[in-house]
Amino acid sequence: MGSTGGEGGTATARTPGPYGQKPGARDGMGQHASLVMLLALGLLLGALSGLVMLPAAQHLRSLQAGERVQATLHTGGSCMIGHCRVAFEADGRAVVADLPVGSGGGKESVGAPVAVRYQPDDPRTVAREADTGGGGALVLAVISGGAALLVLALSAVAAFFRRTEKAASLETAGPA
């Protein structure tokens, strides 16, 4: 025999709910929270572009006039986020330095030769010679900045439609 939904064959009563409605649709709180999250995401992407990636690109370009030396990739990983290290000799001393955020070359294996440029007064400030144009960091800055503008534009459009929808619902409700 078929069950009716309860234990031991007893029927259970269900409380009718707002079927077909989105959570928070009645008071607009769900829409408001979504709009706030969209704005926060846009501001976060803009901050990533302006506060992290643009200075990284400027730092890479500042090493164009540095001393050139042949180095060896000491520690591999994701060079774009700053997880690579190179080993080289500067002024007769062995130096192991971190490649900065925005560096390329993550596909090279450990021990691969890499041409780098470093500041003569601080050999630990180093960048791959191929990156001293600011390339990878600049591309990421443009991408995150463009994404920030897109997300902020979407949140502005969402706010506009939310406002017109609210005004239309007030008109149809009439005076209380």
PyMOL commands that set and color helices and strands:
alter all, ss='L'
color gray80, all
select helices_A, chain A and resi 7-9+29-65+79-81+129-131+135-173
alter helices_A, ss='H'
color red, helices_A
select strands_A, chain A and resi 67-75+85-90+93-98+113-119+122-128
alter strands_A, ss='S'
color yellow, strands_A
deselect
rebuild
show_as cartoon
